[in-house]
Amino acid sequence: MPPSGPSNRAALLSDLAPAQLGNLDAAAGLLGSAWDIASTTSHEERRRRIRGIRRRDIGRWAAEPSTRRIDELLGGPGRQSLLSRGGRVRALSLA
């Protein structure tokens, strides 16, 4: 089955995040929006992609507030996923 429009949007937003690393808040916001879309469409492949970008491209800023918010949203290391707890996942508001 080909990816849906929302699934493609999640992929696009997550792929743009590494380009925003000069502005960590913007990168985290893109990943948060991508996660929201991927979660509402139950698209596990997109969620894996987002987690990989977080780990590979944003990992060196683990102590930063923006990164910690992403970790909380994604159910980061040692944390139970918001989805598995039945929580509603929403895009990060970093404004």
C-alpha positions as CSV (number, residue, x, y, z in Angstrom):
1,M,0.0,0.0,0.0
2,P,1.5,3.4,-1.0
3,P,2.0,6.0,1.8
4,S,-0.9,8.4,2.3
5,G,-0.7,12.2,2.0
6,P,-0.4,12.7,5.8
7,S,2.3,10.0,5.9
8,N,4.2,11.7,3.2
9,R,3.8,15.0,5.1
10,A,5.3,13.4,8.3
11,A,8.2,12.1,6.2
12,L,8.8,15.5,4.7
13,L,8.7,17.4,8.0
14,S,11.1,14.9,9.7
15,D,13.5,15.1,6.7
16,L,13.6,18.9,7.1
17,A,14.5,18.8,10.8
18,P,18.2,18.1,10.3
19,A,18.4,21.1,8.0
20,Q,17.2,23.3,10.9
21,L,20.0,22.3,13.4
22,G,21.2,25.9,13.5
23,N,17.8,26.4,15.3
24,L,17.3,23.5,17.6
25,D,13.8,24.7,18.6
26,A,12.7,24.7,14.9
27,A,14.2,21.2,14.4
28,A,12.4,19.9,17.4
29,G,9.2,21.6,16.3
30,L,9.4,19.9,12.9
31,L,10.0,16.5,14.6
32,G,7.1,17.1,17.0
33,S,4.8,17.9,14.1
34,A,5.9,14.9,12.1
35,W,5.4,12.7,15.2
36,D,1.9,14.0,15.6
37,I,1.0,13.2,12.0
38,A,2.7,9.8,12.1
39,S,0.9,8.9,15.4
40,T,-2.6,9.9,14.2
41,T,-2.1,7.9,11.0
42,S,-0.6,4.9,13.0
43,H,2.3,4.8,10.6
44,E,5.1,2.9,12.5
45,E,7.6,3.3,9.7
46,R,7.4,7.1,9.9
47,R,7.7,6.9,13.7
48,R,10.9,4.8,13.4
49,R,12.2,7.4,10.9
50,I,11.5,10.2,13.3
51,R,13.2,8.4,16.2
52,G,16.2,7.7,14.0
53,I,16.6,11.4,13.1
54,R,16.3,12.3,16.8
55,R,19.0,9.8,17.7
56,R,21.4,10.5,14.8
57,D,21.1,14.2,14.2
58,I,19.9,15.7,17.5
59,G,21.5,13.3,20.0
60,R,24.4,15.6,20.8
61,W,22.1,18.1,22.3
62,A,20.4,15.7,24.7
63,A,20.6,18.2,27.6
64,E,18.8,21.0,25.8
65,P,15.2,21.7,26.7
66,S,14.0,21.3,23.1
67,T,15.6,17.8,22.9
68,R,14.2,16.8,26.3
69,R,10.7,17.8,25.1
70,I,11.1,15.7,22.0
71,D,12.3,12.8,24.1
72,E,9.2,13.1,26.3
73,L,7.0,13.2,23.2
74,L,8.7,10.2,21.6
75,G,8.8,8.2,24.8
76,G,12.6,8.7,25.0
77,P,15.2,6.5,26.6
78,G,13.8,4.9,29.8
79,R,10.4,6.4,29.4
80,Q,7.2,4.6,28.5
81,S,5.7,5.9,25.3
82,L,2.9,8.4,25.5
83,L,1.0,6.2,23.0
84,S,1.3,3.0,25.1
85,R,0.0,5.0,28.1
86,G,-3.1,5.9,26.1
87,G,-2.0,9.6,25.9
88,R,-2.9,11.8,23.0
89,V,0.2,12.9,21.2
90,R,0.2,16.5,19.9
91,A,2.8,18.6,18.1
92,L,5.2,20.5,20.3
93,S,4.4,24.2,20.8
94,L,7.9,25.8,21.1
95,A,6.8,29.4,20.7
